[in-house]
Structure formats: C-alpha cells, structure tokens
C-alpha cells in the first residue's frame, strides 16, 4: 500500500490542476462614465478572435480577408459575452466602432479595439457591475479552459483621475462611477498604493494556483528532495530566476513571444520529471540548482505574459509596487502547494525503505512527465497555428 500512496494523491492533485490549467489572454478595457452613458473601449487579441470565431490567425492559415470578416463579426460576440448592470438591471449595449491593430506582432499582443456604448436609461448610478464569459464555449484543450482577463481603467468623463482593476472570467467586478452618492459621490482620483498591491498579490496568486504548468514544474522539483534544506535551496533558485526575468520583461529589457516560451515551459516539466526517474542522483547535486535556475528564467517570462498589459500606463511607483506585489502573490501560490506537498512527502516516506522511497518518486515523476508531455503537445500545436 505504501508504494501507491503518493502517486495516488498526486494523481488527484494533478487532475485538479489539469482542470484548472489554462493559457492567459490579457486584454485592456477603458471605461468612461458619463451622466447618461457608459462608454467602453475594449482591446481584444487576435488570438481571442481566432478562437471565438473559429478561423485561422491573420497571415497564418486564414484565407485573404477571412480574418477581417471574423474581426467584424466578433462585435456581436463581444456584446453577448460582456454584461453590464446597475441597480439590479442589465444594460443593453451597442457597437460603435472597430479599430484595427496599431501594430502587429504575435497573436497575444496584436489588439483590435472595439468601442461600445451602454445607455443608462436613468440617473447615473453609484457603480456599474461588469461580468464576462469570453471563450467559455471553446476550451484550449480537453479539460483545459482559456483564461481571458481585462485590465479595467475607469474614469468619470469630466475628471482626470483613473482607477484600475482586474476583471476575470465569471467574476463580477463593481466599478464606482463617481456620479452617485456612494462614498460621498467622489470618484477615486487614481489607484492607491495599497489597492494596487492587493490587486496584484491576488493576480499573482491566481496566476499560479490556476496554472498547472508552473505547479507541475515545482512539484517535479519538490518530490525529489530529501530534506527541508534541499527543498528550500532548489525553490529559492527557481524563485530568484523567475523574479529576475519577470522584472527584466516588465521594464522591456528581455521579452520572448509566447509561442517560444510556452513550449519551453512544458519541456521543462518533462525534463525534470524524467531526470528524477533516469538520473535521480542529479536531483541532489548542484546541477539541479542550475536546472531550477535556468528553467526559472523561462518561467519568469511566462509570468510576465499576463502582466505587461496590466502595468501599461501605471506611474513608476505603481509599476514597482505592482511588480513586488505580483511576485509576492506568485510565491504565496507556490508555497500553498510546496509546503503541504513537502509535508505529505515526509509523512509518506516515514518508515519506508530507500527502495520504496525511490519507487514513490519514480511513480509520481512518471505521472508528472505524462502531464507535461500532454501540455507540450498542446503548446506546440498552438505555436504552429
């Protein structure tokens, strides 16, 4: 029975991670509150349009003119999947204008902008609630949904102050308009440091606990460790590395497109898991620290993918606060997994012979390698799309 305990528990955990796993699509949403109307400007990535309209990406496998038609058709999809309400009543929106990308790049950083209007039909409310369900019909892969989120920047039309927030899938976000009487009827003139920190700690935490690629890698590192000191050093090497490239990416010093980053992240999972099986002695050497650090550099670029758009337009202090808070959220997410997992390892290995301990590690690593291979296949499919 002892030989199967850890793999069985990991099977349950990893199946849960697989159900939560997703690639991130980060968009921006500008909101202007007027006395009678809510005006929106919504950035939508070419990747999201491609998935929602089930067409090839522009310049890739789409026929001439097909993607332009899909981008035009996407306005109806956007209106039906973005819900605004106030005082318990849904607001009816209408399409105003579509602007093509100002610049083109990889599909996740090529944005079409849709301008929408939502008449209030009455006195301006104190707040408007936002809810979206983008791409809920189209999974990234079997059991793997897309994750679409929006950086919301809102303002009252006659004021300069801008407030920020994050709108995630199926999470209602109440945005103060500045026109009502709540809170004295004044709009927030800008994002306070404490509120920015709280938003980005949560953003970093959710990025980890809802993304199994990073969790699989960390799990593969932890299950091969024999003591707390060894575990601490390998996780520290990974943390330092991903924090470094995350910072470099945010300040536009190092960036790589997602079609390169995502397959390498998936390959890192397979590599570490197979090393646990085929060369277990390396898991307790300095080379494992180098592996954790080297792949951590790539994982940091993966973290940045959902963060760069969110930080655009923030003041310099806001960027530093956001970066530190996001990194803290990432580490809280890691430790939420690492510490219970390490405790489970200690409990499972207690009284087990060295041979049984090796069997436990190999069985769990084989399961992780299979999950990583599946993720690699999906990432390569997306990269070649």
C-alpha positions in Angstrom: 0.0 0.0 0.0 2.8 2.4 0.8 4.2 2.4 -2.7 1.0 3.7 -4.2 0.1 6.4 -1.7 2.0 9.4 -3.0 1.3 8.6 -6.7 -2.4 8.2 -5.9 -2.6 11.5 -4.1 -0.6 13.3 -6.8 -2.9 11.8 -9.4 -5.9 13.6 -7.7 -3.9 16.8 -7.3 -2.7 16.8 -10.9 -6.0 16.0 -12.4 -7.4 19.0 -10.5 -4.5 21.2 -11.8 -5.3 20.0 -15.3 -8.9 21.0 -15.0 -7.8 24.5 -13.8 -4.9 24.8 -16.3 -5.1 27.5 -18.9 -3.2 29.9 -21.1 -3.8 33.5 -20.2 -5.1 36.2 -22.6 -4.7 39.6 -21.1 -6.7 42.4 -22.6 -7.5 46.0 -21.6 -10.8 47.8 -21.1 -11.2 51.5 -20.8 -14.4 52.8 -19.2 -15.7 56.4 -19.3 -18.7 57.1 -17.1 -20.9 59.9 -18.4 -24.2 61.1 -16.9 -26.3 59.1 -19.3 -24.0 56.6 -20.9 -21.1 54.2 -20.2 -18.6 54.2 -23.0 -16.1 51.4 -23.4 -13.0 50.8 -25.5 -12.1 47.1 -25.4 -8.8 45.6 -26.6 -9.2 42.1 -28.0 -6.3 39.9 -29.0 -6.1 38.4 -32.5 -5.8 35.0 -30.7 -9.1 35.5 -28.9 -10.9 36.5 -32.1 -9.4 33.5 -33.8 -10.7 31.1 -31.1 -14.1 32.7 -30.7 -14.8 32.9 -34.5 -13.1 29.6 -35.2 -10.9 30.9 -38.0 -7.1 30.8 -38.7 -4.9 33.6 -37.4 -4.1 36.5 -39.7 -1.2 35.8 -42.0 -1.1 32.1 -40.9 -3.7 29.6 -42.1 -6.6 32.0 -42.8 -7.6 32.9 -46.4 -7.2 36.5 -47.5 -9.9 38.7 -46.0 -11.2 35.9 -43.7 -9.8 37.3 -40.5 -11.0 40.9 -41.3 -14.5 39.4 -41.6 -14.1 37.5 -38.4 -12.9 40.6 -36.5 -16.0 42.4 -37.8 -18.3 39.5 -36.7 -16.7 39.5 -33.3 -18.5 42.6 -32.2 -21.7 40.6 -31.7 -19.8 38.0 -29.7 -18.3 40.7 -27.5 -21.6 42.3 -26.8 -23.2 39.0 -25.9 -20.4 37.9 -23.6 -19.8 41.2 -21.7 -22.5 42.0 -19.3 -23.0 45.4 -17.6 -25.6 46.1 -15.0 -26.6 48.7 -12.4 -29.2 48.8 -9.7 -30.1 45.1 -10.5 -30.9 45.8 -14.1 -28.9 44.7 -17.2 -27.7 47.4 -19.6 -28.2 47.0 -23.3 -25.0 47.8 -25.3 -24.4 48.8 -28.9 -21.4 48.7 -31.1 -19.9 52.0 -32.2 -16.5 51.5 -33.9 -13.8 48.9 -34.7 -10.2 50.0 -35.0 -7.6 47.6 -36.5 -4.3 47.0 -34.7 -1.9 49.9 -34.5 1.0 47.4 -34.7 1.1 43.6 -35.3 3.1 41.0 -33.5 2.4 37.6 -32.1 -1.3 36.8 -31.7 -1.4 37.6 -28.0 0.0 41.1 -28.5 -2.0 42.1 -31.6 -5.0 44.0 -30.4 -8.2 45.0 -32.2 -10.2 47.8 -30.4 -14.0 47.7 -30.1 -15.8 50.8 -28.9 -19.2 50.2 -27.2 -21.9 52.3 -25.6 -24.3 51.3 -22.8 -27.1 53.9 -22.3 -28.0 54.1 -18.6 -31.7 54.9 -19.1 -31.9 56.9 -15.9 -29.9 58.8 -13.3 -26.2 57.9 -13.2 -25.7 55.1 -10.6 -23.1 55.0 -7.9 -21.5 51.9 -9.5 -21.8 49.6 -12.5 -21.1 45.9 -12.4 -19.1 44.1 -15.1 -19.1 40.4 -15.9 -17.7 38.5 -18.8 -17.7 34.9 -20.2 -15.3 35.1 -23.1 -14.3 31.8 -24.8 -16.4 29.7 -22.4 -17.6 27.6 -25.4 -14.1 26.9 -26.7 -11.6 25.0 -24.4 -7.9 25.3 -25.0 -7.7 21.6 -24.8 -9.6 18.7 -23.2 -10.4 19.8 -19.7 -8.3 23.0 -20.1 -10.2 26.3 -20.5 -8.9 29.6 -21.8 -8.5 32.3 -19.2 -9.4 35.8 -20.5 -9.0 38.8 -18.2 -9.2 42.5 -18.6 -7.2 45.3 -17.0 -10.0 47.8 -16.4 -9.2 51.6 -16.3 -12.2 53.7 -15.4 -12.8 57.4 -15.0 -15.6 59.9 -14.8 -15.8 61.8 -18.1 -15.2 65.2 -16.5 -12.3 64.2 -14.3 -8.7 63.2 -15.0 -8.2 60.6 -12.3 -8.1 57.0 -13.5 -8.8 53.9 -11.3 -7.6 50.4 -12.3 -8.8 46.9 -11.6 -8.7 43.4 -13.0 -11.8 41.7 -14.5 -11.5 38.0 -14.6 -13.7 35.3 -16.1 -17.0 34.8 -14.3 -16.1 37.2 -11.5 -18.4 40.2 -11.1 -16.5 43.5 -10.7 -18.3 46.5 -9.3 -16.8 49.8 -10.6 -17.6 53.1 -8.9 -18.8 55.7 -11.4 -18.1 58.8 -9.3 -21.6 60.1 -10.2 -23.6 58.5 -7.4 -23.7 59.2 -3.7 -21.8 56.2 -2.5 -18.6 57.2 -0.7 -19.6 60.8 -0.8 -20.1 60.8 -4.5 -16.4 61.3 -5.4 -14.6 59.2 -7.9 -11.3 57.7 -7.0 -8.7 60.0 -8.5 -6.2 57.2 -9.0 -5.2 53.7 -7.9 -3.9 53.9 -4.3 -0.7 52.0 -3.5 -2.5 49.6 -1.0 -5.2 48.8 -3.5 -2.7 48.3 -6.3 -0.7 45.9 -4.1 -3.8 44.0 -3.1 -4.9 43.6 -6.7 -1.6 42.3 -7.9 -1.0 40.0 -5.0 -4.3 38.4 -5.9 -3.4 38.4 -9.6 0.0 36.6 -8.9 -1.6 34.1 -6.6 -4.4 33.2 -9.1 -1.8 33.0 -11.9 -0.1 30.2 -10.0 -3.0 28.3 -8.5 -4.9 28.3 -11.8 -2.0 27.4 -14.0 -0.8 23.8 -13.7 2.3 24.2 -15.9 4.2 26.1 -13.2 2.8 23.9 -10.5 3.8 20.7 -12.3 7.4 22.0 -12.6 7.6 23.0 -8.9 6.1 19.6 -7.9 8.7 17.8 -10.0 11.4 19.7 -8.2 10.0 19.1 -4.7 9.2 15.4 -4.9 12.9 14.5 -5.5 14.2 16.5 -2.5 15.2 14.6 0.7 15.0 17.3 3.3 13.8 20.8 4.0 17.2 22.4 3.4 17.5 20.8 0.0 13.9 21.8 -0.9 14.5 25.3 0.3 17.6 25.8 -1.9 16.0 24.4 -5.1 12.8 26.5 -4.7 15.0 29.6 -3.9 17.0 29.1 -7.1 13.7 28.9 -9.1 12.3 32.0 -7.3 15.3 34.2 -7.9 15.4 33.2 -11.6 11.8 33.8 -12.4 11.7 37.1 -10.4 14.7 38.3 -12.4 13.3 37.7 -15.8 9.8 38.9 -14.7 11.4 42.3 -13.7 13.5 42.5 -16.9 10.4 41.8 -19.0 8.3 44.3 -17.3 10.9 47.0 -17.9 11.2 45.9 -21.6 14.7 44.6 -21.3 14.1 41.0 -22.1 11.0 39.6 -23.9 10.2 36.5 -25.9 7.0 35.6 -27.7 4.6 33.2 -26.1 4.9 30.7 -28.9 8.5 30.1 -27.8 8.0 30.5 -24.0 5.1 28.1 -23.6 6.7 25.0 -25.2 9.9 25.5 -23.3 7.9 25.7 -20.0 6.2 22.5 -20.9 9.5 20.9 -21.9 11.0 21.9 -18.5 8.3 19.8 -16.8 9.1 16.7 -18.8 12.9 17.2 -18.4 12.9 17.5 -14.6 10.4 14.6 -14.2 12.5 12.3 -16.5 15.7 13.3 -14.6 14.0 12.2 -11.4 13.5 8.8 -13.0 16.6 8.2 -15.1 19.3 10.2 -13.2 17.9 10.5 -9.6 21.4 11.3 -8.2 21.4 14.6 -10.1 18.3 15.7 -8.1 20.6 16.1 -5.1 23.5 17.9 -6.8 24.4 21.4 -7.8 23.2 20.6 -11.3 19.6 20.5 -10.0 20.0 24.0 -8.7 21.2 25.1 -12.2 18.3 23.4 -13.8 15.8 25.1 -11.4 17.5 28.4 -12.1 17.8 28.0 -15.8 14.2 27.0 -16.4 13.1 29.5 -13.8 14.3 32.2 -16.2 11.9 31.0 -18.8 9.0 30.6 -16.3 9.5 34.2 -15.4 8.8 35.2 -19.0 5.7 33.1 -18.8 4.6 35.0 -15.7 5.2 38.3 -17.5 2.9 37.4 -20.3 -0.2 38.2 -18.3 1.3 41.2 -16.5 2.7 43.6 -19.1 -0.6 44.8 -20.4 -1.8 45.2 -16.8 1.0 47.6 -15.9 0.8 49.7 -19.0 0.1 53.4 -18.1 0.9 53.0 -14.4 3.2 55.5 -12.8 6.7 54.3 -12.0 5.9 53.8 -8.3 2.8 51.9 -9.3 4.9 49.6 -11.6 7.4 48.8 -8.7 4.6 48.2 -6.3 2.7 46.0 -8.8 5.8 44.0 -9.7 6.6 43.4 -6.0 3.0 42.5 -5.2 2.6 40.2 -8.2 5.9 38.4 -7.2 4.6 38.0 -3.6 1.4 36.6 -4.9 3.3 34.1 -7.1 5.3 33.0 -4.1 2.2 32.6 -1.9 0.7 30.5 -4.6 3.9 28.4 -4.8 4.1 27.9 -1.0 0.4 27.0 -0.9 1.4 23.9 -2.9 5.1 23.3 -1.8 4.6 23.2 1.9 1.6 20.8 2.0 3.4 18.7 -0.6 6.6 18.5 1.4 4.6 17.6 4.5 2.9 14.8 2.5 6.3 13.5 1.3 7.6 13.4 4.9 4.5 11.5 6.0 4.5 9.1 3.1 8.2 8.3 3.4 8.2 7.7 7.1 9.2 4.2 7.8 9.6 3.3 4.1 12.8 1.7 2.9 15.1 3.5 0.4 13.9 1.2 -2.3 10.2 2.1 -1.7 11.1 5.8 -1.5 12.7 5.6 -4.9 9.6 3.8 -6.3 7.4 6.6 -4.9 9.5 9.3 -6.5 9.6 7.5 -9.9 5.9 6.7 -10.0 5.0 10.3 -9.2 7.6 11.6 -11.7 6.2 9.4 -14.4 2.8 10.8 -13.8 4.1 14.4 -14.0 6.1 13.6 -17.2 2.9 12.4 -18.9 1.1 15.6 -17.9 4.0 17.7 -19.1 4.1 15.8 -22.4 0.4 16.5 -22.9 0.9 20.2 -22.2 3.9 20.2 -24.5 1.8 18.8 -27.4 -0.9 21.4 -26.8 1.7 24.2 -26.6 3.4 23.1 -29.9 0.0 22.9 -31.6 -0.7 26.4 -30.6 2.8 27.6 -31.6 2.3 26.2 -35.1 -1.2 27.6 -35.5 
